[in-house]
Amino acid sequence: MKYSEISHFSHPQHNLKFEYTEVPFKCDGCKEVGIGSRYKCAMCDFDLHMHCAIPSPTIYHPFYTKCSFKFHSRPPGDKSRYCNACERDVTGFVYHCNSCGYDLHPCCAKLPMVLDDGEVQLYLYRKVSAPCHKCGRKGRSWSYRSTCKKYNLHVACVKEMLVENWHELYFGRGKSRKLETRIPSLKNTLQTHHQQKSKGKVKKCCEMAGMAVQFVISAVLGDPTALIAGVIGSLMSAA
């Protein structure tokens, strides 16, 4: 449920107002990049993902049927922790399972099990034996894979792509910065996988892969909507 204005324990000074933005932001809760829906304090430039602003006290995930994840405002314990979905460090809000020690960023914990725009359908897997189209490795982190099994993307690789392109967002607030940095295309990678295909088939394959990566990126950013996917898609390299 969306509320137009909320109070939040992490920012007691002012209420946070719901807004929709096409400008990337760094969430002050989980410390990860976001886009689209957020709760914001305009006076303090304080932002929270939807999943961080209205967290569930406890969640269960189909990948870990024996686990109960509880919400924490900071990583528990003294040791450094990383998210089991994307492999990135946990430095803020987190869902943690005491019994197994697993950790999930709030947005990673809420990644849709299926992404479907009517043309491309992607399913979330804990591990996939096929190589990732970005890094070429098998296994590793959670992955989104198409029903045709041609497109496979690690959630970890998508996060790395975002860091590579929007690195400054992790160290500066990027005020008034529009979506100007282009996200790398998978076209060249896919051409190496499909060298025997005709140019027309390769082009179609790359277009489908481009659509797939748009939706995975928008899901990882915390807002898997067609609008955001379209905005991101317009920035992807055509080369």
MIVEX-144821 format. One line per 4 residues: their letters; for each residue x, y, z of C-alpha. Coordinates in steps of 0.25 Angstrom, whole numbers, plus 5000, padded with zeros to 4 digits. Example, Ala and Ser with C-alpha at 12.3 -4.5 7.8 and 13.67 -1.06 7.14 Angstrom:
# residues 2
as) 5049,4982,5031; 5055,4996,5029
***
This chain:
# residues 239
mkys) 5000,5000,5000; 5005,5014,4996; 5004,5026,5006; 5006,5040,5001
eish) 5013,5044,5014; 5019,5036,5025; 5028,5037,5037; 5040,5029,5038
fshp) 5049,5024,5050; 5061,5027,5041; 5058,5042,5039; 5049,5047,5051
qhnl) 5052,5061,5047; 5042,5062,5036; 5031,5054,5029; 5035,5047,5016
kfey) 5026,5049,5004; 5024,5039,4993; 5028,5043,4979; 5032,5037,4965
tevp) 5045,5041,4959; 5053,5038,4947; 5066,5043,4954; 5075,5033,4960
fkcd) 5076,5034,4975; 5084,5027,4986; 5075,5021,4997; 5079,5026,5011
gcke) 5073,5013,5017; 5080,5002,5009; 5091,5011,5003; 5088,5005,4989
vgig) 5084,5013,4976; 5069,5014,4973; 5060,5020,4962; 5045,5023,4961
sryk) 5036,5021,4973; 5042,5027,4986; 5039,5034,4999; 5047,5047,5000
camc) 5050,5059,5010; 5052,5071,5001; 5057,5079,5013; 5068,5069,5016
dfdl) 5070,5062,5002; 5067,5049,5009; 5062,5038,5001; 5057,5024,5003
hmhc) 5053,5012,4994; 5039,5008,4995; 5043,4995,5001; 5052,5002,5011
aips) 5042,5013,5015; 5031,5002,5018; 5038,4990,5021; 5032,4977,5026
ptiy) 5037,4973,5040; 5039,4958,5035; 5039,4952,5022; 5040,4938,5016
hpfy) 5047,4936,5002; 5044,4924,4993; 5059,4922,4991; 5061,4919,5006
tkcs) 5049,4911,5011; 5055,4909,5024; 5059,4923,5027; 5052,4935,5034
fkfh) 5057,4948,5030; 5056,4960,5040; 5057,4974,5037; 5070,4981,5043
srpp) 5073,4996,5042; 5088,4993,5041; 5096,4980,5039; 5095,4971,5051
gdks) 5108,4967,5058; 5122,4972,5056; 5126,4965,5044; 5125,4970,5030
rycn) 5113,4965,5022; 5108,4963,5008; 5095,4961,5001; 5093,4947,4996
acer) 5085,4952,4984; 5095,4962,4978; 5108,4959,4986; 5109,4974,4989
dvtg) 5113,4978,5003; 5102,4981,5013; 5104,4995,5019; 5090,4999,5023
fvyh) 5076,4993,5024; 5076,4978,5023; 5067,4966,5024; 5075,4956,5032
cnsc) 5073,4941,5036; 5079,4938,5050; 5078,4923,5047; 5086,4922,5034
gydl) 5093,4936,5034; 5088,4940,5020; 5086,4954,5017; 5077,4961,5007
hpcc) 5076,4976,5003; 5062,4980,5004; 5060,4982,4989; 5067,4969,4986
aklp) 5058,4962,4996; 5046,4968,4988; 5051,4965,4974; 5040,4959,4966
mvld) 5040,4945,4963; 5035,4948,4949; 5037,4960,4940; 5028,4960,4928
dgev) 5025,4971,4918; 5017,4963,4908; 5029,4960,4899; 5040,4956,4909
qlyl) 5038,4947,4921; 5049,4946,4931; 5049,4936,4943; 5057,4939,4955
yrkv) 5066,4927,4959; 5076,4925,4971; 5086,4919,4962; 5087,4916,4947
sapc) 5096,4906,4941; 5097,4914,4928; 5107,4925,4926; 5103,4940,4929
hkcg) 5102,4949,4916; 5110,4959,4924; 5121,4952,4930; 5121,4938,4924
rkgr) 5122,4931,4937; 5112,4921,4942; 5106,4920,4956; 5110,4932,4964
swsy) 5098,4941,4969; 5083,4940,4967; 5080,4941,4952; 5068,4945,4943
rstc) 5067,4935,4931; 5057,4936,4919; 5047,4925,4916; 5055,4922,4903
kkyn) 5067,4920,4912; 5075,4929,4902; 5077,4941,4912; 5083,4940,4926
lhva) 5087,4951,4935; 5093,4951,4949; 5087,4961,4958; 5101,4963,4963
cvke) 5106,4967,4949; 5094,4977,4947; 5098,4983,4960; 5113,4984,4955
mlve) 5107,4991,4942; 5100,5001,4950; 5113,5004,4959; 5121,5005,4946
nwhe) 5112,5016,4940; 5107,5023,4952; 5119,5022,4961; 5118,5036,4966
lyfg) 5104,5034,4971; 5110,5025,4982; 5120,5037,4987; 5112,5049,4983
rgks) 5097,5052,4983; 5096,5055,4968; 5087,5067,4970; 5079,5071,4958
rkle) 5086,5060,4950; 5077,5054,4939; 5079,5040,4934; 5090,5044,4924
trip) 5100,5032,4926; 5097,5021,4916; 5096,5007,4921; 5105,4997,4913
slkn) 5098,4989,4903; 5100,4974,4902; 5100,4974,4887; 5115,4971,4886
tlqt) 5114,4960,4896; 5103,4954,4889; 5109,4954,4875; 5121,4946,4881
hhqq) 5110,4936,4885; 5103,4936,4872; 5114,4937,4861; 5107,4927,4852
kskg) 5094,4934,4851; 5090,4943,4840; 5091,4958,4843; 5076,4959,4843
kvkk) 5075,4949,4854; 5087,4954,4862; 5080,4968,4862; 5067,4962,4866
ccem) 5074,4954,4877; 5081,4967,4882; 5068,4975,4882; 5061,4964,4891
agma) 5074,4964,4900; 5073,4979,4901; 5059,4978,4906; 5062,4967,4916
vqfv) 5073,4975,4922; 5065,4988,4923; 5055,4980,4932; 5065,4974,4940
isav) 5072,4987,4943; 5059,4994,4947; 5055,4982,4956; 5069,4983,4963
lgdp) 5067,4998,4965; 5054,4995,4972; 5044,4999,4962; 5041,4989,4951
tali) 5031,4997,4943; 5029,4998,4928; 5032,5013,4929; 5045,5012,4936
agvi) 5049,5001,4927; 5046,5010,4915; 5054,5021,4921; 5066,5012,4923
gslm) 5064,5006,4909; 5066,5020,4903; 5079,5021,4909; 5085,5008,4905
saa) 5096,5008,4895; 5092,5005,4881; 5107,5002,4877
***
